[in-house]
Amino acid sequence: MKMNNENTNQNVAAEKKVYSGLRSIIYNNKIAMLFSLVAAFAIWIWVAIEKSPVVEVTVSSVPVKIDMENSVPAQLNLQTFGQTEFSVDVTVTGKRFVVSTLAPEDITVTAQTNYVDSAGNKSLQLKAVSASGKDFDIVRLSQNYIDVYFDTYKEAEFAVVAKITAPNNQPVTDGCILGDVLFSKNTVIVSGPSTEVNKITGVVAETAVSAPLTATTTVQPEIKLQTENAEVLSNIKINTGDTAITMTMPVLKRVTLPTSVTFRNTPTGYLNESVPYTVSPSKIEAAVPIEKIDEIKSISVGTVDFAELDIGNNFFNFKASDITEYAITDSSARFKVNVNMTGLTSATFSVPPQNITVTAQKDGYTATVIAEPIENVRVIGTPEEIAALTNEMMFAEVDLSDANLQAGEQSVKARIVIKGSTKAWVSGTYSVRVRAAAS
């Protein structure tokens, strides 16, 4: 009986202790405040989710996607040109806590290309859907259609033509002329929609000079497209390469200079003394680079190979139109040249087989000279030079690098060289036989 009373007393004491602890917690201001905050936040969350009002907001600058993959225009090789980046404002409705945080990436706006079946400017309908799975409804777009230009792609190459504007249409100073304009790149590639590329008739490099040029000048011109009706082609790209095109405008000075002749394969004895010749007319009017006016002493009307010279008078005719180094402004159309090689003699010699060598092979072939001498080589020179010559002084060089070579035996041109002589040369042309094999 006494044991039961003790247990009862212990239970009562424990209950009083628990009650006292709970009472101290309940009446603790800090704990009560924390509990109130947690409860208030929980209630706010519940109201925001379950009782949040439906509102309307506008999401600005949502990009428009023009999906060309596996589309009808893609199957027709049509591409978009001109403006291809669009954006619209999208108005949506939904619970405030959802729509208030929407960003452009939460919405996908697509331009419909189903009905694009030909080139031209097309009006594409826009369709907007949720891209994030958030719960909202799309009400309207700031625009329901966009205009997009479709066409097939085309490239074309055009030569660049110079166009220079100057006061009084005088690009260079008095006494000078403008030489042929030089470009760092003579052609350009234009690309874009076929309809526009087909309208291009040419490409001009345009520049303006404020005063007549007094020296050769290099500028960076403006590259412009030409069309029959002066249309503005806004979708064309001009490819000038890795660097911009430069335009050089040569300024040429009008001068009157003596005429001359250039010699080739000249014997060493004639290099330090003039070869006797005359040119008719003896002077010529030309336009030469103004920067080189003091360097140019004469104008060569043509080239004479010593192999073409014989004993006595040798006459040659050259055309003024063949002079490409300078601009000929003279009315003379032809020049007559007389190379006077009187007082000389000639003799015939042979080139020994061991003196014939191949100096250069043709790519893809290996050739050897068939061992036989080159007979009846006519040599012209002073009597003293001719008397001192022997066959052993005759050598032949065979350059096959540019020869029209084929497998097997064939004749090829050889250059005869006289070693140990200063005023003798070989007249005419000669050949040797070689045996060629593909390598």
Secondary structure, DSSP 8 states (H G I E B T S, - for coil): -HHHHHHHHHHHHHHHHHHHHHHHHHT-HHHHHHHHHHHHHHHHHHHHHHS--EEEEEEEEEEEEE--TT-HHHHTT-EEES---EEEEEEEEEEHHHHTT--GGGEEEEE--TT--SSEEEEEEEEEEESS----EEEEES-SEEEEEEE-EEEEEEEEEEEEE-GGG--B-TTEEE---EES-SEEEEEEEHHHHTTEEEEEEEEE-SS-BSS-EEE--EEEEEETT----TT-EEE--SS---EEE-EEEEEEEEEEEEEES--GGGTSS---EEEESSEEEEEEEGGGTTT---EEEEEEEGGG--SEEEEEEEEGGG--SSEE-SS--EEEEEEEETT-EEEEEEE-GGGEEEEE--TTEEEEE-S--EEEEEEEE-HHHHHH--GGGEEEEEE-TTS---SEEEEEEEEEEETT-SSEEE-S-EEEEEEEEE-
